[in-house]
Amino acid sequence: MVIAAGRAYADLVRWMKKARPRGLRPWRLTRSIFRACMVGSTLVLGGIGLIRPSRFGSQSSSAGGGPEWWALGLLVALCVVAVMLRRRPIAEAAARLVEPWRRPLTDLASFEPAASALESCPAPLRTRFAIGWVWGPALLVVAGAFFAASAIYFVIDAILAGFSIGWEQPLLAVINMILSLVVLRVGAGRLATWRLAWSVHREVTGGYL
């Protein structure tokens, strides 16, 4: 029984790895997600900085309407332009991300065998799959986004403060950027098959009607 369960899980992992895109470059995927996190954080935190500069440290409380405020406005505007120029790929990526929530991805060759293998696994191995292939990679993206947002926070605070800051602030920004890249790189391999993993998990656990 144990051997059969282990074999089913090994088959499941094999099908998941087989589903990875050919020529997958983990660092390329990592950089793509990292850029999205940085731009998104700049838009959100930059918008907050433009509306309420006082939220970004004691020195920035009087920056509203000054040259520092306009410099931040220019940075946010550049991010808006970048998003507008890539609005079609962004919309397509968002649609692909939402797709597993709406329907099982039966059009993927690995879906049926992976779902069958997961269905043959006992509950502990199903939980292991959920943690390792579904929730784990998702949490890594959240952590990567958090570190990216932390880095952007220090950058925006420095802009609003007219760069009258100590050496610790740019160091913290760089450290958070590195942490974001490292965390995202750790999960890059499984992020490439996250849509399939989530769809397989929902199929076996009765998530689809």
PyRosetta script that sets phi, psi and omega in degrees:
from pyrosetta import init, pose_from_sequence

init()
pose = pose_from_sequence("MVIAAGRAYADLVRWMKKARPRGLRPWRLTRSIFRACMVGSTLVLGGIGLIRPSRFGSQSSSAGGGPEWWALGLLVALCVVAVMLRRRPIAEAAARLVEPWRRPLTDLASFEPAASALESCPAPLRTRFAIGWVWGPALLVVAGAFFAASAIYFVIDAILAGFSIGWEQPLLAVINMILSLVVLRVGAGRLATWRLAWSVHREVTGGYL")
pose.set_psi(1, -46.5)
pose.set_omega(1, -180.0)
pose.set_phi(2, -65.0)
pose.set_psi(2, -40.2)
pose.set_omega(2, -179.8)
pose.set_phi(3, -64.7)
pose.set_psi(3, -42.3)
pose.set_omega(3, 179.3)
pose.set_phi(4, -63.4)
pose.set_psi(4, -40.9)
pose.set_omega(4, 179.1)
pose.set_phi(5, -64.9)
pose.set_psi(5, -42.9)
pose.set_omega(5, 178.7)
pose.set_phi(6, -63.6)
pose.set_psi(6, -37.2)
pose.set_omega(6, 178.3)
pose.set_phi(7, -66.8)
pose.set_psi(7, -40.3)
pose.set_omega(7, 179.4)
pose.set_phi(8, -64.0)
pose.set_psi(8, -40.5)
pose.set_omega(8, 179.9)
pose.set_phi(9, -69.2)
pose.set_psi(9, -37.6)
pose.set_omega(9, 177.3)
pose.set_phi(10, -62.8)
pose.set_psi(10, -39.9)
pose.set_omega(10, 176.5)
pose.set_phi(11, -63.6)
pose.set_psi(11, -40.3)
pose.set_omega(11, 179.2)
pose.set_phi(12, -60.4)
pose.set_psi(12, -48.0)
pose.set_omega(12, 179.7)
pose.set_phi(13, -62.7)
pose.set_psi(13, -39.2)
pose.set_omega(13, 179.6)
pose.set_phi(14, -62.5)
pose.set_psi(14, -41.8)
pose.set_omega(14, 179.3)
pose.set_phi(15, -68.9)
pose.set_psi(15, -35.0)
pose.set_omega(15, 177.6)
pose.set_phi(16, -66.1)
pose.set_psi(16, -43.1)
pose.set_omega(16, 179.1)
pose.set_phi(17, -67.0)
pose.set_psi(17, -34.8)
pose.set_omega(17, 179.3)
pose.set_phi(18, -65.7)
pose.set_psi(18, -26.0)
pose.set_omega(18, -178.2)
pose.set_phi(19, -78.7)
pose.set_psi(19, -8.3)
pose.set_omega(19, 179.6)
pose.set_phi(20, -64.0)
pose.set_psi(20, 140.4)
pose.set_omega(20, -179.7)
pose.set_phi(21, -57.9)
pose.set_psi(21, 142.0)
pose.set_omega(21, 177.0)
pose.set_phi(22, -65.3)
pose.set_psi(22, 139.2)
pose.set_omega(22, -179.1)
pose.set_phi(23, 72.1)
pose.set_psi(23, 23.7)
pose.set_omega(23, 179.6)
pose.set_phi(24, -60.3)
pose.set_psi(24, 129.1)
pose.set_omega(24, 176.1)
pose.set_phi(25, -114.7)
pose.set_psi(25, 102.4)
pose.set_omega(25, -175.2)
pose.set_phi(26, -54.4)
pose.set_psi(26, -40.4)
pose.set_omega(26, -178.6)
pose.set_phi(27, -69.1)
pose.set_psi(27, -33.0)
pose.set_omega(27, 177.1)
pose.set_phi(28, -65.8)
pose.set_psi(28, -42.9)
pose.set_omega(28, 176.4)
pose.set_phi(29, -64.0)
pose.set_psi(29, -40.7)
pose.set_omega(29, 179.1)
pose.set_phi(30, -60.1)
pose.set_psi(30, -47.2)
pose.set_omega(30, -179.6)
pose.set_phi(31, -63.9)
pose.set_psi(31, -37.0)
pose.set_omega(31, 179.7)
pose.set_phi(32, -63.7)
pose.set_psi(32, -46.2)
pose.set_omega(32, 178.9)
pose.set_phi(33, -67.3)
pose.set_psi(33, -39.2)
pose.set_omega(33, 179.5)
pose.set_phi(34, -61.1)
pose.set_psi(34, -44.8)
pose.set_omega(34, 178.5)
pose.set_phi(35, -61.7)
pose.set_psi(35, -41.5)
pose.set_omega(35, 178.6)
pose.set_phi(36, -61.5)
pose.set_psi(36, -41.3)
pose.set_omega(36, 179.1)
pose.set_phi(37, -65.4)
pose.set_psi(37, -40.6)
pose.set_omega(37, -178.6)
pose.set_phi(38, -68.1)
pose.set_psi(38, -44.7)
pose.set_omega(38, 180.0)
pose.set_phi(39, -66.1)
pose.set_psi(39, -44.6)
pose.set_omega(39, 178.7)
pose.set_phi(40, -61.4)
pose.set_psi(40, -41.9)
pose.set_omega(40, 178.4)
pose.set_phi(41, -64.8)
pose.set_psi(41, -38.1)
pose.set_omega(41, 179.2)
pose.set_phi(42, -64.8)
pose.set_psi(42, -41.2)
pose.set_omega(42, 179.3)
pose.set_phi(43, -64.2)
pose.set_psi(43, -45.5)
pose.set_omega(43, -177.3)
pose.set_phi(44, -71.2)
pose.set_psi(44, -55.6)
pose.set_omega(44, -177.0)
pose.set_phi(45, -70.4)
pose.set_psi(45, -33.6)
pose.set_omega(45, 176.4)
pose.set_phi(46, -64.6)
pose.set_psi(46, -39.9)
pose.set_omega(46, 176.4)
pose.set_phi(47, -61.7)
pose.set_psi(47, -41.1)
pose.set_omega(47, 177.3)
pose.set_phi(48, -64.2)
pose.set_psi(48, -41.0)
pose.set_omega(48, 179.8)
pose.set_phi(49, -64.1)
pose.set_psi(49, -34.1)
pose.set_omega(49, 178.8)
pose.set_phi(50, -72.3)
pose.set_psi(50, -36.1)
pose.set_omega(50, -178.0)
pose.set_phi(51, -82.5)
pose.set_psi(51, -43.8)
pose.set_omega(51, -178.1)
pose.set_phi(52, -130.8)
pose.set_psi(52, 76.6)
pose.set_omega(52, -179.0)
pose.set_phi(53, -58.9)
pose.set_psi(53, -26.7)
pose.set_omega(53, -176.6)
pose.set_phi(54, -65.5)
pose.set_psi(54, -14.2)
pose.set_omega(54, 178.2)
pose.set_phi(55, -75.6)
pose.set_psi(55, -6.0)
pose.set_omega(55, -176.4)
pose.set_phi(56, -113.5)
pose.set_psi(56, 59.0)
pose.set_omega(56, 173.5)
pose.set_phi(57, 90.1)
pose.set_psi(57, 159.4)
pose.set_omega(57, -174.3)
pose.set_phi(58, -66.1)
pose.set_psi(58, -34.3)
pose.set_omega(58, -176.3)
pose.set_phi(59, -73.9)
pose.set_psi(59, -20.1)
pose.set_omega(59, -174.0)
pose.set_phi(60, -92.9)
pose.set_psi(60, 1.7)
pose.set_omega(60, -172.4)
pose.set_phi(61, -65.9)
pose.set_psi(61, -23.9)
pose.set_omega(61, -178.4)
pose.set_phi(62, -106.3)
pose.set_psi(62, 16.4)
pose.set_omega(62, -172.9)
pose.set_phi(63, -82.7)
pose.set_psi(63, -11.8)
pose.set_omega(63, -175.9)
pose.set_phi(64, -59.0)
pose.set_psi(64, 124.8)
pose.set_omega(64, 179.1)
pose.set_phi(65, 84.6)
pose.set_psi(65, -10.6)
pose.set_omega(65, 179.5)
pose.set_phi(66, -84.3)
pose.set_psi(66, -177.3)
pose.set_omega(66, 179.9)
pose.set_phi(67, -61.4)
pose.set_psi(67, -33.7)
pose.set_omega(67, 177.8)
pose.set_phi(68, -64.7)
pose.set_psi(68, -40.7)
pose.set_omega(68, 178.6)
pose.set_phi(69, -61.7)
pose.set_psi(69, -42.7)
pose.set_omega(69, 179.0)
pose.set_phi(70, -67.6)
pose.set_psi(70, -34.8)
pose.set_omega(70, 176.8)
pose.set_phi(71, -63.3)
pose.set_psi(71, -41.8)
pose.set_omega(71, 176.6)
pose.set_phi(72, -65.6)
pose.set_psi(72, -40.0)
pose.set_omega(72, 177.7)
pose.set_phi(73, -59.8)
pose.set_psi(73, -38.0)
pose.set_omega(73, 178.4)
pose.set_phi(74, -65.8)
pose.set_psi(74, -41.8)
pose.set_omega(74, 178.7)
pose.set_phi(75, -61.9)
pose.set_psi(75, -45.1)
pose.set_omega(75, 178.8)
pose.set_phi(76, -63.6)
pose.set_psi(76, -40.9)
pose.set_omega(76, 179.5)
pose.set_phi(77, -62.4)
pose.set_psi(77, -40.0)
pose.set_omega(77, 177.9)
pose.set_phi(78, -62.6)
pose.set_psi(78, -39.1)
pose.set_omega(78, 177.5)
pose.set_phi(79, -66.1)
pose.set_psi(79, -39.1)
pose.set_omega(79, 177.7)
pose.set_phi(80, -62.3)
pose.set_psi(80, -43.7)
pose.set_omega(80, 178.6)
pose.set_phi(81, -62.2)
pose.set_psi(81, -42.5)
pose.set_omega(81, 179.4)
pose.set_phi(82, -61.1)
pose.set_psi(82, -41.3)
pose.set_omega(82, 179.0)
pose.set_phi(83, -66.6)
pose.set_psi(83, -42.0)
pose.set_omega(83, -179.4)
pose.set_phi(84, -64.1)
pose.set_psi(84, -38.8)
pose.set_omega(84, -179.8)
pose.set_phi(85, -67.3)
pose.set_psi(85, -26.4)
pose.set_omega(85, -178.8)
pose.set_phi(86, -113.9)
pose.set_psi(86, 27.0)
pose.set_omega(86, -174.7)
pose.set_phi(87, -64.3)
pose.set_psi(87, -34.1)
pose.set_omega(87, -179.5)
pose.set_phi(88, -68.6)
pose.set_psi(88, -50.8)
pose.set_omega(88, 176.1)
pose.set_phi(89, -59.8)
pose.set_psi(89, -35.2)
pose.set_omega(89, 179.2)
pose.set_phi(90, -66.2)
pose.set_psi(90, -43.1)
pose.set_omega(90, 178.9)
pose.set_phi(91, -64.0)
pose.set_psi(91, -39.8)
pose.set_omega(91, 179.0)
pose.set_phi(92, -65.8)
pose.set_psi(92, -42.2)
pose.set_omega(92, 178.5)
pose.set_phi(93, -63.8)
pose.set_psi(93, -40.9)
pose.set_omega(93, 178.3)
pose.set_phi(94, -64.2)
pose.set_psi(94, -40.4)
pose.set_omega(94, 179.3)
pose.set_phi(95, -64.9)
pose.set_psi(95, -40.0)
pose.set_omega(95, 178.3)
pose.set_phi(96, -65.9)
pose.set_psi(96, -35.8)
pose.set_omega(96, -179.5)
pose.set_phi(97, -69.0)
pose.set_psi(97, -36.1)
pose.set_omega(97, -178.1)
pose.set_phi(98, -80.0)
pose.set_psi(98, -24.3)
pose.set_omega(98, -172.9)
pose.set_phi(99, -52.7)
pose.set_psi(99, -44.9)
pose.set_omega(99, -179.3)
pose.set_phi(100, -63.3)
pose.set_psi(100, -19.2)
pose.set_omega(100, 176.9)
pose.set_phi(101, -75.6)
pose.set_psi(101, -26.1)
pose.set_omega(101, -174.6)
pose.set_phi(102, -92.0)
pose.set_psi(102, -36.3)
pose.set_omega(102, -174.7)
pose.set_phi(103, -153.1)
pose.set_psi(103, 156.4)
pose.set_omega(103, 173.8)
pose.set_phi(104, -70.1)
pose.set_psi(104, 140.5)
pose.set_omega(104, -176.1)
pose.set_phi(105, -85.0)
pose.set_psi(105, 61.7)
pose.set_omega(105, -177.0)
pose.set_phi(106, -68.4)
pose.set_psi(106, -15.0)
pose.set_omega(106, 179.7)
pose.set_phi(107, -76.6)
pose.set_psi(107, -11.2)
pose.set_omega(107, 176.7)
pose.set_phi(108, -85.3)
pose.set_psi(108, 133.8)
pose.set_omega(108, -174.2)
pose.set_phi(109, -60.5)
pose.set_psi(109, -31.9)
pose.set_omega(109, -176.5)
pose.set_phi(110, -84.5)
pose.set_psi(110, -7.4)
pose.set_omega(110, -173.3)
pose.set_phi(111, -62.8)
pose.set_psi(111, -56.2)
pose.set_omega(111, -175.6)
pose.set_phi(112, -60.7)
pose.set_psi(112, -51.2)
pose.set_omega(112, 179.2)
pose.set_phi(113, -64.0)
pose.set_psi(113, -36.4)
pose.set_omega(113, 178.7)
pose.set_phi(114, -66.9)
pose.set_psi(114, -42.2)
pose.set_omega(114, 178.7)
pose.set_phi(115, -64.4)
pose.set_psi(115, -39.9)
pose.set_omega(115, 178.7)
pose.set_phi(116, -65.2)
pose.set_psi(116, -41.0)
pose.set_omega(116, 179.0)
pose.set_phi(117, -65.4)
pose.set_psi(117, -42.3)
pose.set_omega(117, 178.9)
pose.set_phi(118, -65.9)
pose.set_psi(118, -37.3)
pose.set_omega(118, 179.0)
pose.set_phi(119, -64.3)
pose.set_psi(119, -28.2)
pose.set_omega(119, 179.5)
pose.set_phi(120, -81.4)
pose.set_psi(120, -10.1)
pose.set_omega(120, -178.5)
pose.set_phi(121, -83.5)
pose.set_psi(121, 145.4)
pose.set_omega(121, 173.5)
pose.set_phi(122, -70.7)
pose.set_psi(122, 168.6)
pose.set_omega(122, -175.4)
pose.set_phi(123, -53.9)
pose.set_psi(123, -43.3)
pose.set_omega(123, -179.3)
pose.set_phi(124, -60.8)
pose.set_psi(124, -37.8)
pose.set_omega(124, 179.8)
pose.set_phi(125, -74.7)
pose.set_psi(125, -30.1)
pose.set_omega(125, 174.2)
pose.set_phi(126, -65.2)
pose.set_psi(126, -40.4)
pose.set_omega(126, 176.9)
pose.set_phi(127, -64.4)
pose.set_psi(127, -41.2)
pose.set_omega(127, 177.8)
pose.set_phi(128, -59.9)
pose.set_psi(128, -42.2)
pose.set_omega(128, 178.3)
pose.set_phi(129, -64.4)
pose.set_psi(129, -43.6)
pose.set_omega(129, -179.4)
pose.set_phi(130, -61.0)
pose.set_psi(130, -42.0)
pose.set_omega(130, -179.5)
pose.set_phi(131, -70.5)
pose.set_psi(131, -46.0)
pose.set_omega(131, -173.1)
pose.set_phi(132, -77.9)
pose.set_psi(132, -29.2)
pose.set_omega(132, -173.5)
pose.set_phi(133, -116.4)
pose.set_psi(133, -18.5)
pose.set_omega(133, -178.1)
pose.set_phi(134, -112.2)
pose.set_psi(134, -67.7)
pose.set_omega(134, -173.7)
pose.set_phi(135, -75.6)
pose.set_psi(135, -36.0)
pose.set_omega(135, 179.5)
pose.set_phi(136, -58.9)
pose.set_psi(136, -55.6)
pose.set_omega(136, 178.0)
pose.set_phi(137, -59.9)
pose.set_psi(137, -37.5)
pose.set_omega(137, 178.7)
pose.set_phi(138, -63.0)
pose.set_psi(138, -41.5)
pose.set_omega(138, 178.7)
pose.set_phi(139, -66.7)
pose.set_psi(139, -33.7)
pose.set_omega(139, 177.4)
pose.set_phi(140, -65.1)
pose.set_psi(140, -37.8)
pose.set_omega(140, 176.6)
pose.set_phi(141, -65.1)
pose.set_psi(141, -41.9)
pose.set_omega(141, 178.1)
pose.set_phi(142, -61.3)
pose.set_psi(142, -43.9)
pose.set_omega(142, 178.9)
pose.set_phi(143, -64.2)
pose.set_psi(143, -42.8)
pose.set_omega(143, 178.3)
pose.set_phi(144, -62.0)
pose.set_psi(144, -40.7)
pose.set_omega(144, 177.9)
pose.set_phi(145, -65.7)
pose.set_psi(145, -37.2)
pose.set_omega(145, 178.5)
pose.set_phi(146, -63.0)
pose.set_psi(146, -46.9)
pose.set_omega(146, 179.6)
pose.set_phi(147, -65.5)
pose.set_psi(147, -37.6)
pose.set_omega(147, 177.0)
pose.set_phi(148, -63.5)
pose.set_psi(148, -43.6)
pose.set_omega(148, 178.6)
pose.set_phi(149, -64.1)
pose.set_psi(149, -36.7)
pose.set_omega(149, 177.8)
pose.set_phi(150, -63.5)
pose.set_psi(150, -41.6)
pose.set_omega(150, 178.2)
pose.set_phi(151, -62.9)
pose.set_psi(151, -44.8)
pose.set_omega(151, 179.9)
pose.set_phi(152, -64.1)
pose.set_psi(152, -35.3)
pose.set_omega(152, 177.9)
pose.set_phi(153, -57.3)
pose.set_psi(153, -46.9)
pose.set_omega(153, -179.6)
pose.set_phi(154, -65.6)
pose.set_psi(154, -36.5)
pose.set_omega(154, 178.6)
pose.set_phi(155, -65.4)
pose.set_psi(155, -46.5)
pose.set_omega(155, -179.1)
pose.set_phi(156, -65.5)
pose.set_psi(156, -40.2)
pose.set_omega(156, 178.2)
pose.set_phi(157, -61.8)
pose.set_psi(157, -39.5)
pose.set_omega(157, 178.5)
pose.set_phi(158, -65.2)
pose.set_psi(158, -40.3)
pose.set_omega(158, 178.9)
pose.set_phi(159, -63.7)
pose.set_psi(159, -47.9)
pose.set_omega(159, -178.7)
pose.set_phi(160, -66.5)
pose.set_psi(160, -25.8)
pose.set_omega(160, 178.0)
pose.set_phi(161, -86.6)
pose.set_psi(161, 5.0)
pose.set_omega(161, -178.6)
pose.set_phi(162, 65.6)
pose.set_psi(162, 26.0)
pose.set_omega(162, -179.2)
pose.set_phi(163, 61.2)
pose.set_psi(163, 22.8)
pose.set_omega(163, 172.2)
pose.set_phi(164, -86.5)
pose.set_psi(164, 73.7)
pose.set_omega(164, -172.9)
pose.set_phi(165, -132.7)
pose.set_psi(165, 164.6)
pose.set_omega(165, 175.9)
pose.set_phi(166, -83.9)
pose.set_psi(166, 172.6)
pose.set_omega(166, -178.8)
pose.set_phi(167, -69.2)
pose.set_psi(167, -20.5)
pose.set_omega(167, -177.5)
pose.set_phi(168, -65.3)
pose.set_psi(168, -34.2)
pose.set_omega(168, -173.1)
pose.set_phi(169, -66.2)
pose.set_psi(169, -51.6)
pose.set_omega(169, 175.8)
pose.set_phi(170, -62.9)
pose.set_psi(170, -32.4)
pose.set_omega(170, 177.5)
pose.set_phi(171, -63.5)
pose.set_psi(171, -43.3)
pose.set_omega(171, 178.5)
pose.set_phi(172, -65.0)
pose.set_psi(172, -37.2)
pose.set_omega(172, 178.0)
pose.set_phi(173, -62.7)
pose.set_psi(173, -44.9)
pose.set_omega(173, -179.6)
pose.set_phi(174, -65.8)
pose.set_psi(174, -42.3)
pose.set_omega(174, 179.5)
pose.set_phi(175, -60.6)
pose.set_psi(175, -43.4)
pose.set_omega(175, 179.8)
pose.set_phi(176, -66.8)
pose.set_psi(176, -35.8)
pose.set_omega(176, 175.4)
pose.set_phi(177, -63.1)
pose.set_psi(177, -44.4)
pose.set_omega(177, 179.5)
pose.set_phi(178, -63.2)
pose.set_psi(178, -43.4)
pose.set_omega(178, 178.7)
pose.set_phi(179, -61.3)
pose.set_psi(179, -40.5)
pose.set_omega(179, 178.6)
pose.set_phi(180, -61.5)
pose.set_psi(180, -46.7)
pose.set_omega(180, 179.3)
pose.set_phi(181, -62.5)
pose.set_psi(181, -42.6)
pose.set_omega(181, -178.8)
pose.set_phi(182, -64.4)
pose.set_psi(182, -46.5)
pose.set_omega(182, -179.1)
pose.set_phi(183, -62.6)
pose.set_psi(183, -44.1)
pose.set_omega(183, -179.8)
pose.set_phi(184, -66.8)
pose.set_psi(184, -36.1)
pose.set_omega(184, 178.7)
pose.set_phi(185, -66.8)
pose.set_psi(185, -36.0)
pose.set_omega(185, 178.5)
pose.set_phi(186, -58.8)
pose.set_psi(186, -38.6)
pose.set_omega(186, -177.1)
pose.set_phi(187, -96.8)
pose.set_psi(187, 2.8)
pose.set_omega(187, -172.7)
pose.set_phi(188, -59.2)
pose.set_psi(188, -42.6)
pose.set_omega(188, -177.8)
pose.set_phi(189, -59.7)
pose.set_psi(189, -43.3)
pose.set_omega(189, -178.9)
pose.set_phi(190, -85.7)
pose.set_psi(190, -20.2)
pose.set_omega(190, 174.0)
pose.set_phi(191, -66.1)
pose.set_psi(191, -28.7)
pose.set_omega(191, -180.0)
pose.set_phi(192, -65.5)
pose.set_psi(192, -23.4)
pose.set_omega(192, 179.6)
pose.set_phi(193, -118.0)
pose.set_psi(193, 20.7)
pose.set_omega(193, -175.9)
pose.set_phi(194, -64.3)
pose.set_psi(194, -39.5)
pose.set_omega(194, 179.5)
pose.set_phi(195, -58.4)
pose.set_psi(195, -46.3)
pose.set_omega(195, 179.1)
pose.set_phi(196, -64.5)
pose.set_psi(196, -44.8)
pose.set_omega(196, -178.9)
pose.set_phi(197, -60.1)
pose.set_psi(197, -44.2)
pose.set_omega(197, -179.8)
pose.set_phi(198, -65.3)
pose.set_psi(198, -40.6)
pose.set_omega(198, 180.0)
pose.set_phi(199, -66.6)
pose.set_psi(199, -42.7)
pose.set_omega(199, 177.8)
pose.set_phi(200, -62.9)
pose.set_psi(200, -44.1)
pose.set_omega(200, 179.0)
pose.set_phi(201, -60.4)
pose.set_psi(201, -45.0)
pose.set_omega(201, 179.3)
pose.set_phi(202, -65.8)
pose.set_psi(202, -38.9)
pose.set_omega(202, -179.7)
pose.set_phi(203, -61.3)
pose.set_psi(203, -45.0)
pose.set_omega(203, -176.5)
pose.set_phi(204, -75.6)
pose.set_psi(204, -33.0)
pose.set_omega(204, -178.5)
pose.set_phi(205, -89.7)
pose.set_psi(205, 5.5)
pose.set_omega(205, 177.0)
pose.set_phi(206, 79.0)
pose.set_psi(206, 26.9)
pose.set_omega(206, -179.2)
pose.set_phi(207, -74.6)
pose.set_psi(207, -21.3)
pose.set_omega(207, 178.9)
pose.set_phi(208, -96.2)
pose.set_psi(208, 142.1)
pose.set_omega(208, 179.0)
pose.set_phi(209, -80.4)
pose.dump_pdb("model.pdb")
